[in-house]
Amino acid sequence: MDLLRQSGESLAGRIAYVEMGPLDVLEVAQNQPDQNTGDQDRLWVRGGFPESFLAEDNAGSLAWRRDFIRTYLERDVPQFGPRIPAETLSRLWTMLAHSQGSLLNASRLATSLSVSAPTVSRYVDLLVDLLLVRRLSPLHGNLGKRLVKSPKLYIRDSGLTHALLGIGDHNSLFGHPVLGGSWEGFVIENLVAAAPDDARASFYRTAAGAEIDLVLDIPGHGRWAIEIKRGLTARPGRGFHSACEDLQPTRCFLVTGGQDRYPLAPALEAISVVRLAKELAALSASGGNLTK
C-alpha cells in the first residue's frame, strides 16, 4: 500500500497497473477434465486467495479468511485515509454479503448502520477501490424503457462472502439463502476476469421486470447476454427473454452449475462457467479475432 502511494507521487505517467485477482476457474481447471467439478466447487466455497483455497481442510480455510478480514479492517483500511470504525465497516461488509448481488440502497444501509447515506457511499467507494467489492453498473441507453439506475454490489471473492456469513463448507452453503447470489457473483467475477480488457460489463433491468444478469459489450464481437443460474436443468425466465428482445444481443448464454454445453433455443446456449471463461479468454489471446 505504501508503494501504491509512492508510485502515484513519483512515477506519474511512467507506470502501468496490472490487477492480479485471486485464483479463477481457468487456473484451477488446468489439466483437469471438463467433467471434474471438485476444484471448481472448492474454489467457489473457499474463494481464490491461495492460502484459503489450498488449506488442508475447510476449517483451516475459514479460519484464514476470518483472519484476513480482521487484519484488513483493523490494520490495512485505516492506512487509506481518515479513521474508519472497523466495527461499522465490518457490519457493512456483512450486510453486503447477506444481500450479494442486490441493488445498492445507500439509505437503507445507512439506517441500519446509524450513519448517513453519503457515509455509506464513501465506505462502499473504499471497498470498491480496495478491489474487495464489485460495483456492477446498469446498462444505459435510449431504449424507450424505464431502466433501473442503481448499481448492483458483489463481494468479489466468494470465499470472503462465505466467511462473513459463517459458511464453512459446501453443505452449509447449499442450505443458506445466499446460495443464488453467491453463485451469480462467483460466475460474474470469473467471466469478467477472462474477458478481453476492453470488454465492458454491466447488467440490464427494467422497471417492468426484464433483466439480464451480465451484459458484456466486446469490441469486435458485439454484445453477449448472460443469465446465471445454479441448477443443472435451469431455464431462463420470461424477464431474460424480454430483455433480449430489447437489446438484441449478438450471443445469449445460460451459465449453469453443470459441465455440459447444449442449445436451449435457436439463439441460446446452456454452458458451464469454465467453458464460457475459456471462450472469453480465447478472445483475449487472439487479440479479439476468434476463429470458431
SERO-4910 file (N, C-alpha, C, O; in steps of 0.05 Angstrom, whole numbers):
BEGIN
 pado doro    nc1    nc2    nc3   cac1   cac2   cac3    cc1    cc2    cc3    oc1    oc2    oc3
  Met    A     17    -24      0      0      0      0     17     25      0     11     45    -13
  Asp    A     39     24     15     58     47     14     69     51    -14     72     74    -23
  Leu    A     75     29    -28     86     31    -55     65     44    -74     73     59    -91
  Leu    A     40     37    -70     19     49    -87     19     79    -84     17     94   -104
  Arg    A     21     89    -59     21    118    -55     45    130    -67     44    151    -79
  Gln    A     69    117    -63     93    128    -74     93    129   -104    103    147   -117
  Ser    A     82    108   -117     82    106   -146     65    129   -158     72    140   -179
  Gly    A     43    136   -144     27    158   -154     41    184   -152     35    203   -168
  Glu    A     59    187   -133     73    212   -130     98    215   -147    103    236   -158
  Ser    A    112    193   -151    139    195   -164    140    184   -192    159    190   -206
  Leu    A    120    168   -200    121    156   -227     97    163   -244     90    147   -262
  Ala    A     86    186   -240     63    193   -256     69    193   -286     89    205   -294
  Gly    A     53    179   -301     57    177   -329     78    156   -338     82    152   -362
  Arg    A     90    143   -318    111    123   -325    106     96   -311    124     81   -306
  Ile    A     81     91   -305     75     66   -290     49     54   -302     30     69   -309
  Ala    A     48     28   -303     24     14   -311     15     -4   -288     31    -15   -274
  Tyr    A    -11     -6   -284    -22    -22   -263    -34    -48   -274    -50    -47   -294
  Val    A    -27    -70   -263    -38    -96   -271    -54   -107   -247    -43   -112   -226
  Glu    A    -79   -112   -251    -96   -122   -230    -93   -152   -228    -99   -167   -247
  Met    A    -84   -162   -205    -80   -191   -201   -101   -200   -181    -98   -196   -157
  Gly    A   -122   -212   -192   -143   -222   -174   -136   -249   -162   -115   -260   -169
  Pro    A   -152   -259   -144   -148   -286   -134   -149   -307   -156   -155   -301   -179
  Leu    A   -144   -332   -149   -146   -354   -168   -173   -355   -181   -193   -349   -168
  Asp    A   -174   -362   -207   -200   -364   -221   -204   -392   -232   -187   -409   -228
  Val    A   -227   -396   -244   -234   -424   -253   -216   -434   -274   -211   -459   -275
  Leu    A   -205   -417   -291   -186   -427   -311   -160   -436   -299   -148   -455   -309
  Glu    A   -152   -423   -278   -126   -431   -265   -129   -457   -250   -111   -474   -251
  Val    A   -152   -461   -236   -155   -486   -221   -164   -509   -238   -162   -532   -231
  Ala    A   -174   -502   -262   -183   -523   -281   -162   -533   -299   -166   -552   -315
  Gln    A   -137   -522   -298   -116   -531   -315   -109   -560   -310   -107   -569   -287
  Asn    A   -107   -575   -333   -100   -604   -331   -122   -620   -318   -116   -643   -308
  Gln    A   -146   -610   -316   -168   -625   -305   -189   -630   -327   -193   -613   -344
  Pro    A   -201   -654   -327   -222   -659   -347   -246   -641   -342   -251   -633   -320
  Asp    A   -260   -635   -364   -283   -617   -362   -304   -627   -342   -319   -611   -330
  Gln    A   -306   -654   -338   -327   -665   -321   -321   -662   -292   -338   -667   -275
  Asn    A   -296   -655   -285   -288   -653   -257   -296   -626   -245   -284   -605   -253
  Thr    A   -316   -626   -228   -325   -600   -216   -315   -597   -187   -321   -577   -174
  Gly    A   -298   -616   -177   -289   -614   -150   -274   -589   -144   -280   -575   -124
  Asp    A   -253   -583   -160   -237   -559   -155   -253   -534   -159   -249   -514   -145
  Gln    A   -272   -534   -178   -289   -511   -183   -306   -505   -159   -308   -482   -150
  Asp    A   -318   -526   -147   -335   -522   -124   -319   -514   -100   -328   -498    -83
  Arg    A   -295   -525    -97   -277   -517    -75   -270   -487    -78   -269   -473    -58
  Leu    A   -264   -479   -103   -258   -451   -108   -281   -433   -101   -278   -412    -89
  Trp    A   -305   -442   -108   -329   -426   -102   -333   -424    -71   -338   -402    -61
  Val    A   -331   -446    -57   -335   -445    -28   -313   -430    -13   -319   -414      4
  Arg    A   -288   -435    -20   -266   -424     -5   -256   -397    -16   -243   -382     -2
  Gly    A   -262   -392    -41   -252   -368    -54   -224   -373    -65   -213   -394    -62
  Gly    A   -213   -352    -78   -189   -356    -94   -163   -347    -81   -142   -349    -94
  Phe    A   -164   -336    -56   -138   -330    -43   -123   -356    -39   -134   -375    -27
  Pro    A    -98   -358    -48    -84   -384    -47    -84   -397    -20    -88   -421    -18
  Glu    A    -79   -382      2    -77   -394     28   -104   -406     36   -105   -427     51
  Ser    A   -126   -394     27   -153   -405     33   -159   -429     16   -168   -449     25
  Phe    A   -154   -426    -11   -160   -448    -29   -144   -473    -24   -154   -495    -26
  Leu    A   -119   -470    -16   -101   -492    -13    -99   -502     16    -83   -520     22
  Ala    A   -116   -492     34   -115   -501     62   -121   -531     64   -134   -543     46
  Glu    A   -111   -543     85   -114   -572     88   -143   -581     91   -150   -603     82
  Asp    A   -159   -564    103   -187   -571    107   -204   -546    107   -193   -524    107
  Asn    A   -230   -550    108   -249   -527    107   -246   -509    131   -248   -485    129
  Ala    A   -241   -522    154   -239   -506    179   -214   -487    178   -216   -464    186
  Gly    A   -192   -498    167   -168   -481    165   -172   -459    145   -162   -437    149
  Ser    A   -186   -465    123   -192   -445    103   -209   -422    115   -203   -399    110
  Leu    A   -230   -429    129   -247   -409    140   -233   -392    161   -237   -368    163
  Ala    A   -216   -405    177   -200   -390    197   -182   -370    184   -179   -348    193
  Trp    A   -169   -378    161   -151   -359    147   -167   -335    137   -158   -312    139
  Arg    A   -191   -340    125   -207   -318    114   -216   -299    136   -217   -275    133
  Arg    A   -224   -310    159   -232   -293    181   -209   -275    191   -213   -252    197
  Asp    A   -185   -287    192   -162   -271    200   -156   -250    179   -149   -227    186
  Phe    A   -159   -256    153   -155   -237    132   -174   -213    135   -165   -190    133
  Ile    A   -199   -219    140   -219   -198    143   -212   -180    167   -213   -155    164
  Arg    A   -206   -192    189   -199   -176    213   -175   -159    208   -174   -135    216
  Thr    A   -154   -171    196   -130   -155    190   -135   -132    171   -125   -110    176
  Tyr    A   -151   -137    151   -158   -115    132   -172    -92    146   -166    -69    142
  Leu    A   -191    -99    163   -208    -79    176   -192    -63    197   -194    -39    199
  Glu    A   -175    -77    212   -161    -64    235   -135    -52    228   -126    -32    241
  Arg    A   -121    -62    207    -94    -52    201    -92    -39    174    -80    -17    171
  Asp    A   -103    -52    153    -98    -42    126   -116    -19    118   -106      1    107
  Val    A   -142    -21    123   -161      0    115   -154     27    127   -155     47    113
  Pro    A   -147     29    153   -140     55    164   -117     70    151   -114     94    153
  Gln    A   -100     55    136    -78     68    122    -87     85     98    -71    101     88
  Phe    A   -112     82     90   -121     96     66   -134    122     71   -144    135     52
  Gly    A   -135    131     95   -147    158    100   -156    161    128   -146    148    146
  Pro    A   -176    178    132   -187    183    159   -196    158    172   -204    138    159
  Arg    A   -195    158    198   -202    134    214   -231    126    208   -249    141    210
  Ile    A   -234    101    200   -260     89    195   -265     68    216   -249     49    218
  Pro    A   -286     70    231   -291     50    252   -292     22    240   -308     16    223
  Ala    A   -275      4    250   -273    -23    240   -300    -38    244   -308    -53    227
  Glu    A   -313    -33    266   -338    -48    272   -360    -39    252   -375    -56    242
  Thr    A   -361    -13    245   -381     -4    226   -376    -15    199   -394    -24    185
  Leu    A   -350    -15    190   -344    -25    164   -348    -55    163   -356    -66    142
  Ser    A   -343    -70    185   -348    -98    186   -378   -104    183   -386   -123    169
  Arg    A   -395    -88    196   -424    -92    194   -433    -87    166   -450   -102    155
  Leu    A   -422    -66    153   -430    -60    125   -421    -83    107   -437    -92     90
  Trp    A   -397    -92    110   -387   -114     94   -405   -139     97   -411   -152     77
  Thr    A   -413   -145    121   -430   -168    126   -458   -164    114   -470   -183    103
  Met    A   -468   -140    116   -494   -134    103   -493   -137     73   -512   -147     61
  Leu    A   -471   -129     61   -467   -133     32   -466   -163     25   -475   -171      4
  Ala    A   -454   -178     43   -453   -207     39   -480   -220     39   -487   -237     22
  His    A   -497   -211     58   -524   -222     60   -540   -215     35   -557   -230     27
  Ser    A   -535   -191     24   -551   -182      0   -534   -184    -25   -538   -167    -43
  Gln    A   -517   -203    -27   -499   -207    -50   -515   -204    -77   -533   -219    -82
  Gly    A   -506   -185    -94   -519   -182   -119   -544   -164   -119   -557   -162   -139
  Ser    A   -549   -151    -97   -573   -134    -95   -566   -105   -104   -543    -98   -105
  Leu    A   -587    -90   -111   -583    -62   -118   -573    -46    -94   -582    -51    -72
  Leu    A   -556    -27    -99   -546    -10    -77   -569      8    -68   -580     23    -84
  Asn    A   -575      7    -42   -594     24    -30   -580     37     -6   -582     27     17
  Ala    A   -566     59    -11   -550     72     10   -566     81     34   -557     80     56
  Ser    A   -591     90     29   -607    100     50   -615     77     69   -614     81     94
  Arg    A   -622     54     58   -630     32     75   -606     22     92   -608     17    116
  Leu    A   -583     20     79   -559     12     93   -551     32    115   -543     25    137
  Ala    A   -554     58    108   -548     79    128   -565     77    152   -556     81    175
  Thr    A   -591     72    149   -609     69    171   -600     46    190   -601     49    214
  Ser    A   -593     24    177   -585      0    193   -558      5    208   -554     -6    230
  Leu    A   -541     22    197   -515     27    209   -515     53    226   -494     58    239
  Ser    A   -537     68    226   -538     93    242   -518    113    232   -505    127    249
  Val    A   -514    114    206   -496    134    194   -512    147    171   -535    140    166
  Ser    A   -500    167    158   -513    180    135   -509    164    109   -491    148    107
  Ala    A   -527    169     90   -525    156     64   -498    164     50   -486    146     38
  Pro    A   -490    189     51   -464    196     39   -440    180     52   -421    173     39
  Thr    A   -443    175     78   -422    160     92   -421    131     81   -400    120     76
  Val    A   -444    119     77   -446     92     66   -434     92     38   -418     74     31
  Ser    A   -440    112     22   -429    113     -5   -399    115     -4   -385    103    -21
  Arg    A   -389    130     15   -360    133     18   -347    107     26   -325    100     16
  Tyr    A   -360     92     44   -349     66     52   -349     46     29   -331     31     25
  Val    A   -371     47     13   -373     29    -10   -351     36    -30   -339     18    -42
  Asp    A   -347     62    -34   -326     70    -53   -299     59    -44   -283     50    -60
  Leu    A   -294     59    -18   -268     49     -8   -266     19    -13   -245     10    -22
  Leu    A   -287      4     -8   -286    -25    -13   -282    -31    -42   -269    -51    -50
  Val    A   -294    -15    -60   -290    -18    -88   -261    -12    -96   -249    -27   -111
  Asp    A   -250     10    -85   -222     17    -91   -203     -4    -82   -182     -8    -94
  Leu    A   -209    -18    -60   -192    -39    -49   -196    -65    -64   -183    -85    -56
  Leu    A   -212    -66    -85   -218    -90   -101   -232   -112    -85   -230   -135    -92
  Leu    A   -245   -104    -63   -260   -123    -47   -289   -126    -56   -301   -146    -51
  Val    A   -299   -105    -68   -327   -104    -76   -328    -96   -105   -314    -77   -114
  Arg    A   -345   -109   -121   -350   -101   -149   -376    -85   -150   -397    -94   -140
  Arg    A   -375    -61   -162   -399    -45   -167   -406    -49   -196   -394    -36   -214
  Leu    A   -426    -66   -202   -434    -71   -230   -454    -51   -238   -476    -49   -227
  Ser    A   -448    -35   -258   -465    -13   -267   -488    -23   -284   -485    -43   -299
  Pro    A   -511     -9   -283   -533    -17   -301   -527     -7   -330   -513     13   -334
  Leu    A   -537    -21   -349   -534    -13   -377   -553     10   -382   -577      7   -377
  His    A   -543     31   -394   -560     54   -401   -561     56   -431   -542     49   -445
  Gly    A   -583     67   -441   -586     71   -469   -613     82   -475   -631     80   -459
  Asn    A   -616     92   -499   -642    104   -507   -659     82   -518   -662     79   -543
  Leu    A   -671     65   -500   -686     42   -509   -716     46   -506   -731     27   -511
  Gly    A   -724     69   -497   -752     73   -493   -764     58   -469   -788     53   -468
  Lys    A   -746     50   -450   -755     35   -427   -747     50   -402   -728     66   -401
  Arg    A   -762     44   -380   -754     55   -354   -734     36   -342   -740     13   -334
  Leu    A   -709     45   -341   -687     27   -333   -679     32   -304   -681     55   -294
  Val    A   -671     11   -290   -660     13   -263   -634     29   -265   -618     24   -283
  Lys    A   -630     48   -247   -606     65   -248   -586     59   -226   -563     68   -228
  Ser    A   -594     43   -206   -575     37   -184   -556     14   -192   -565     -5   -206
  Pro    A   -531     15   -184   -513     -8   -189   -519    -32   -171   -533    -29   -151
  Lys    A   -509    -55   -179   -510    -78   -162   -483    -82   -149   -462    -77   -161
  Leu    A   -483    -92   -124   -458    -96   -109   -453   -126   -104   -471   -141    -97
  Tyr    A   -428   -134   -109   -419   -161   -104   -393   -160    -88   -375   -145    -96
  Ile    A   -391   -176    -67   -365   -181    -55   -350   -198    -75   -359   -220    -83
  Arg    A   -326   -190    -83   -313   -201   -107   -303   -230   -102   -305   -246   -120
  Asp    A   -294   -236    -78   -284   -263    -73   -306   -278    -58   -315   -270    -37
  Ser    A   -315   -300    -70   -337   -316    -58   -329   -327    -31   -346   -329    -13
  Gly    A   -304   -333    -27   -296   -343     -1   -299   -323     21   -306   -330     44
  Leu    A   -294   -297     15   -298   -276     35   -328   -273     41   -336   -269     64
  Thr    A   -345   -275     20   -374   -274     25   -382   -295     45   -396   -289     64
  His    A   -372   -319     41   -380   -342     58   -368   -339     86   -382   -345    106
  Ala    A   -344   -328     88   -332   -324    115   -348   -304    131   -352   -307    155
  Leu    A   -356   -282    118   -372   -262    131   -398   -272    142   -410   -262    161
  Leu    A   -409   -293    128   -434   -305    136   -431   -330    152   -451   -343    160
  Gly    A   -406   -338    159   -402   -362    175   -406   -388    160   -412   -408    172
  Ile    A   -403   -387    133   -408   -411    117   -381   -424    112   -363   -413     99
  Gly    A   -377   -449    122   -351   -462    121   -348   -484    101   -326   -493     96
  Asp    A   -370   -495     91   -368   -518     73   -391   -518     53   -409   -501     54
  His    A   -389   -537     34   -408   -539     12   -437   -543     22   -456   -530     12
  Asn    A   -441   -561     42   -467   -567     52   -480   -542     65   -504   -537     62
  Ser    A   -464   -528     80   -475   -504     93   -483   -483     73   -503   -469     76
  Leu    A   -468   -481     51   -474   -462     30   -500   -468     17   -517   -451     12
  Phe    A   -505   -494     11   -529   -502     -3   -554   -500     15   -576   -501      4
  Gly    A   -550   -496     41   -573   -492     58   -577   -463     66   -593   -457     84
  His    A   -562   -445     53   -563   -417     60   -577   -400     39   -575   -406     15
  Pro    A   -592   -380     47   -607   -363     27   -589   -349      8   -598   -340    -14
  Val    A   -563   -346     14   -545   -331     -4   -536   -348    -28   -521   -338    -45
  Leu    A   -544   -373    -29   -534   -392    -50   -535   -380    -78   -515   -379    -92
  Gly    A   -559   -370    -86   -562   -359   -113   -544   -335   -118   -531   -333   -139
  Gly    A   -544   -316    -99   -528   -292   -102   -499   -298   -102   -483   -285   -116
  Ser    A   -491   -318    -86   -462   -325    -85   -453   -337   -111   -432   -330   -121
  Trp    A   -469   -355   -123   -462   -367   -148   -461   -346   -170   -443   -346   -187
  Glu    A   -480   -327   -170   -481   -306   -190   -455   -289   -188   -443   -283   -209
  Gly    A   -448   -281   -164   -424   -265   -161   -399   -280   -169   -381   -269   -181
  Phe    A   -398   -306   -163   -375   -323   -170   -372   -324   -200   -350   -321   -211
  Val    A   -394   -329   -214   -393   -331   -243   -385   -304   -256   -368   -303   -273
  Ile    A   -397   -282   -247   -391   -256   -258   -362   -250   -255   -349   -240   -273
  Glu    A   -351   -255   -231   -323   -248   -226   -304   -264   -245   -285   -253   -255
  Asn    A   -310   -289   -249   -293   -306   -266   -296   -298   -296   -276   -299   -310
  Leu    A   -320   -291   -304   -324   -284   -333   -311   -257   -338   -299   -253   -360
  Val    A   -314   -238   -321   -302   -212   -325   -271   -214   -325   -258   -200   -340
  Ala    A   -260   -232   -308   -232   -236   -307   -221   -248   -333   -199   -241   -342
  Ala    A   -238   -265   -346   -229   -278   -371   -233   -261   -395   -220   -265   -416
  Ala    A   -252   -242   -394   -259   -226   -418   -236   -208   -426   -219   -201   -410
  Pro    A   -236   -199   -451   -215   -180   -460   -216   -155   -443   -237   -147   -432
  Asp    A   -193   -142   -441   -191   -118   -424   -210    -96   -432   -218    -80   -416
  Asp    A   -216    -94   -458   -233    -73   -468   -263    -80   -467   -279    -64   -477
  Ala    A   -270   -103   -457   -298   -110   -454   -311    -94   -432   -298    -89   -411
  Arg    A   -335    -85   -435   -350    -70   -415   -371    -88   -403   -388    -99   -417
  Ala    A   -371    -90   -376   -390   -107   -362   -412    -90   -349   -406    -68   -338
  Ser    A   -436    -99   -351   -459    -85   -338   -481   -105   -335   -478   -129   -341
  Phe    A   -504    -96   -324   -528   -112   -323   -551    -96   -334   -549    -72   -337
  Tyr    A   -573   -110   -341   -596    -96   -352   -621   -103   -337   -626   -127   -332
  Arg    A   -635    -83   -329   -660    -87   -314   -679    -64   -320   -671    -41   -319
  Thr    A   -704    -71   -326   -724    -50   -330   -744    -51   -307   -746    -70   -291
  Ala    A   -759    -29   -304   -780    -28   -283   -801    -49   -288   -815    -57   -269
  Ala    A   -804    -59   -312   -825    -79   -318   -815   -107   -313   -831   -126   -315
  Gly    A   -790   -111   -305   -781   -137   -297   -763   -151   -317   -754   -173   -312
  Ala    A   -757   -139   -340   -738   -151   -359   -710   -148   -347   -703   -127   -337
  Glu    A   -695   -170   -348   -669   -170   -334   -649   -189   -347   -656   -211   -355
  Ile    A   -624   -180   -348   -601   -197   -356   -580   -194   -334   -572   -171   -328
  Asp    A   -571   -216   -323   -552   -215   -301   -526   -202   -309   -515   -186   -293
  Leu    A   -515   -208   -332   -489   -197   -341   -490   -191   -371   -497   -209   -387
  Val    A   -483   -167   -378   -481   -159   -406   -452   -152   -411   -441   -134   -398
  Leu    A   -440   -166   -431   -412   -160   -438   -413   -147   -466   -421   -160   -486
  Asp    A   -404   -123   -468   -400   -110   -494   -371   -113   -502   -353   -101   -490
  Ile    A   -366   -129   -522   -338   -136   -530   -333   -125   -558   -344   -134   -577
  Pro    A   -315   -106   -560   -309    -94   -586   -301   -116   -606   -284   -133   -601
  Gly    A   -314   -115   -629   -308   -134   -650   -325   -160   -648   -325   -176   -666
  His    A   -339   -163   -625   -355   -188   -622   -383   -182   -611   -398   -200   -604
  Gly    A   -390   -156   -610   -417   -149   -604   -424   -151   -574   -406   -150   -557
  Arg    A   -449   -155   -569   -460   -155   -542   -468   -184   -534   -484   -197   -548
  Trp    A   -458   -193   -511   -465   -220   -502   -483   -217   -477   -476   -203   -458
  Ala    A   -505   -231   -478   -524   -231   -455   -521   -257   -440   -522   -279   -452
  Ile    A   -517   -255   -414   -511   -279   -398   -530   -280   -374   -530   -262   -357
  Glu    A   -545   -302   -372   -562   -308   -349   -547   -328   -332   -534   -346   -343
  Ile    A   -550   -326   -306   -535   -343   -288   -554   -357   -268   -569   -344   -253
  Lys    A   -553   -384   -269   -569   -400   -250   -554   -424   -242   -539   -436   -258
  Arg    A   -556   -432   -217   -540   -454   -206   -551   -481   -215   -535   -500   -220
  Gly    A   -577   -484   -218   -590   -510   -224   -580   -522   -250   -576   -508   -270
  Leu    A   -577   -549   -251   -567   -562   -275   -588   -562   -297   -580   -563   -320
  Thr    A   -613   -561   -290   -634   -561   -310   -649   -534   -311   -672   -533   -320
  Ala    A   -636   -513   -303   -649   -487   -301   -656   -476   -329   -643   -484   -349
  Arg    A   -675   -459   -329   -684   -446   -354   -686   -416   -349   -695   -408   -327
  Pro    A   -679   -399   -368   -683   -370   -364   -712   -363   -361   -730   -376   -372
  Gly    A   -718   -343   -345   -745   -334   -341   -754   -316   -363   -739   -309   -381
  Arg    A   -779   -308   -361   -791   -291   -382   -777   -264   -383   -774   -252   -404
  Gly    A   -767   -255   -360   -753   -229   -359   -728   -229   -376   -721   -209   -388
  Phe    A   -714   -252   -377   -689   -253   -393   -697   -252   -423   -684   -237   -438
  His    A   -717   -266   -431   -725   -266   -459   -735   -238   -467   -730   -229   -489
  Ser    A   -749   -225   -449   -759   -198   -455   -735   -179   -458   -735   -162   -476
  Ala    A   -715   -182   -441   -692   -164   -442   -676   -169   -468   -666   -150   -480
  Cys    A   -674   -194   -477   -661   -200   -502   -676   -188   -526   -663   -179   -545
  Glu    A   -702   -187   -524   -717   -173   -545   -711   -144   -546   -710   -131   -567
  Asp    A   -706   -132   -522   -699   -103   -521   -671    -98   -532   -668    -79   -548
  Leu    A   -652   -115   -525   -624   -109   -531   -614   -122   -557   -595   -112   -569
  Gln    A   -627   -143   -566   -619   -157   -590   -589   -164   -588   -573   -156   -606
  Pro    A   -580   -179   -568   -552   -186   -565   -542   -204   -587   -557   -218   -600
  Thr    A   -516   -203   -591   -503   -220   -611   -504   -249   -604   -509   -267   -620
  Arg    A   -499   -255   -578   -499   -282   -568   -513   -283   -541   -512   -263   -526
  Cys    A   -526   -305   -534   -540   -308   -509   -532   -334   -496   -530   -355   -509
  Phe    A   -527   -333   -470   -518   -357   -455   -533   -359   -429   -541   -339   -417
  Leu    A   -536   -384   -420   -545   -390   -393   -523   -406   -379   -518   -429   -387
  Val    A   -510   -394   -359   -489   -408   -344   -502   -423   -322   -515   -412   -305
  Thr    A   -497   -450   -321   -508   -467   -300   -485   -478   -283   -462   -472   -288
  Gly    A   -493   -495   -264   -473   -507   -247   -461   -533   -258   -444   -545   -246
  Gly    A   -470   -541   -282   -461   -565   -294   -437   -561   -312   -425   -539   -312
  Gln    A   -430   -582   -327   -406   -581   -345   -414   -583   -374   -397   -580   -392
  Asp    A   -439   -590   -380   -447   -595   -408   -453   -568   -422   -458   -548   -410
  Arg    A   -451   -570   -449   -458   -547   -466   -479   -557   -486   -474   -576   -500
  Tyr    A   -502   -544   -487   -522   -553   -505   -541   -530   -512   -544   -511   -496
  Pro    A   -555   -531   -534   -573   -509   -542   -599   -512   -526   -610   -533   -522
  Leu    A   -610   -488   -518   -636   -487   -505   -657   -475   -524   -681   -481   -521
  Ala    A   -647   -460   -543   -664   -447   -563   -646   -440   -587   -622   -442   -584
  Pro    A   -658   -432   -609   -640   -426   -632   -618   -405   -627   -597   -407   -639
  Ala    A   -623   -387   -609   -602   -366   -603   -594   -366   -574   -584   -346   -564
  Leu    A   -596   -389   -560   -590   -391   -532   -576   -417   -525   -587   -438   -532
  Glu    A   -553   -416   -512   -538   -440   -504   -536   -441   -474   -532   -421   -460
  Ala    A   -539   -466   -463   -531   -471   -435   -502   -478   -436   -492   -492   -453
  Ile    A   -487   -469   -416   -458   -472   -416   -447   -471   -388   -460   -458   -370
  Ser    A   -424   -483   -383   -412   -482   -356   -395   -456   -354   -388   -444   -375
  Val    A   -389   -448   -330   -373   -424   -326   -345   -428   -337   -333   -410   -348
  Val    A   -334   -453   -335   -307   -458   -345   -307   -455   -375   -289   -443   -387
  Arg    A   -326   -467   -389   -326   -467   -418   -330   -438   -429   -317   -430   -448
  Leu    A   -347   -422   -416   -351   -395   -425   -327   -378   -419   -320   -361   -435
  Ala    A   -314   -383   -396   -290   -368   -389   -268   -374   -410   -253   -357   -418
  Lys    A   -266   -400   -418   -246   -407   -438   -252   -393   -465   -233   -384   -478
  Glu    A   -277   -390   -472   -284   -377   -497   -277   -347   -495   -267   -336   -515
  Leu    A   -282   -335   -473   -275   -307   -469   -244   -303   -469   -234   -284   -480
  Ala    A   -230   -321   -456   -201   -319   -455   -189   -323   -483   -169   -311   -489
  Ala    A   -202   -339   -499   -192   -343   -527   -194   -316   -542   -177   -311   -560
  Leu    A   -214   -300   -537   -216   -274   -550   -192   -257   -542   -181   -243   -559
  Ser    A   -185   -258   -516   -162   -242   -507   -137   -252   -520   -120   -236   -528
  Ala    A   -133   -278   -521   -108   -290   -531   -104   -284   -560    -82   -282   -570
  Ser    A   -127   -283   -575   -125   -279   -604   -126   -249   -612   -127   -242   -636
  Gly    A   -125   -232   -592   -127   -203   -598   -154   -195   -608   -156   -175   -622
  Gly    A   -174   -210   -601   -201   -203   -609   -211   -218   -634   -234   -214   -642
  Asn    A   -194   -234   -646   -202   -249   -670   -204   -278   -664   -183   -292   -664
  Leu    A   -228   -288   -659   -232   -316   -652   -241   -331   -676   -262   -324   -689
  Thr    A   -227   -352   -683   -235   -370   -704   -251   -393   -692   -240   -408   -676
  Lys    A   -276   -396   -700   -293   -417   -689   -291   -442   -705   -304   -462   -699
***
